[in-house]
Amino acid sequence: MTNPHRFSIGPDGQRLALVRWGEEDSRKPSALLMHGTGFVAEVWDDVARELAADYTVYALNRRGHGDSHKPAADRYHFQDFAEDVCIAIEALGLSNIYGIGHSAGATDLLLAAKLMPDRFSRLFVMEPTVMDPRVARTDGLSDFAIGAVQSVLRRQPEFENAESVFQRYRAAPAFVNWTASSLKAYIQHGFAAQEDGRVRLRCTPELESAILRPIFEAMEQVYIGDARGNPFAWLSEIACPMRVAIAEKSWPVYKEMASRAVALIPTASQWTFEGVGHCVGQENPKQLLDALQMFEAKDS
């Protein structure tokens, strides 16, 4: 069994926290795993332990999450996250990377593959956050999206202890189908112990709300980016083999965004996970592992 090793790169204020499964000096190829909004690198543990038989596996805590840095509310654009991925790849000297990403974390990998095209061998992305800039809208976020972004601010940030979080989340629709080990990993590393014994979310409701605004803007085709522009135009330039997956039981908007990705990326093929929801790796890790292996074998 391969135990995870936790470490960080970068100076204070720009620190990126990572987890590695397998030896750093291994001659195995690299796999880089990116989690979705609100989660942490360790939610990949069920998947990463198995992948470590064939890869040196890394998972990055996205900015605002886990022990990674937490900048101001206007520094959670898609390009910011992609540049963090590039910083990690450069610092670790990774190449021949099998990139595996979920939701907004999948988008990080898509954009990083454009910025560092020679470092990736293939990408497997599950329900990435994607807009089609060719049909962008200019009317701003809907009332529904604004309400969704603001509703996160009402999320309970602190609990009596880790066990009380587990009991609460185990019954929540978003987590009810997760494996117990995935949920426990999220609670252990997504919450910080306080001096009085209570535990508090590392990705606070305020942070998550700031992170979600650009995501909803992309969902609704109104994202414009910052002074650097809109990076979704980059997707048509991705050249490495790509598989874009959807989950049978996820929300229609995720399937719509996956369709946008397939339409924009010349190398993209499609995959459907049957009987699971948006968080495939945490609901049915074996199903994901089988799909990853099949995609790798396709061109080998």
Protein Blocks (a to p, Z undefined) as FASTA:
>chain_A
ZZdddddedjehiaccdddedjfkbcbdcddddddehiafklmmmmmmmmmmmpccdddd
dehiajbccddfklmcfklmmmmmmmmmmmnopahiacddehjlmmmmmmmmmmmmmlpf
bdcdehiadddfklccfebpafklmmmmmmmmmpcfbdfblmlmmmmmmmpmklmmpcfk
lmmmmmmmmpccdfkopacdfbdfklmmmmmmmmmmmmnopagbjmnopfklmmmmpcbd
cdddddfklcfklmmmmmmmmmmmmkbccdddehiafklmlmmmmlmmmmmmmmmmmmZZ
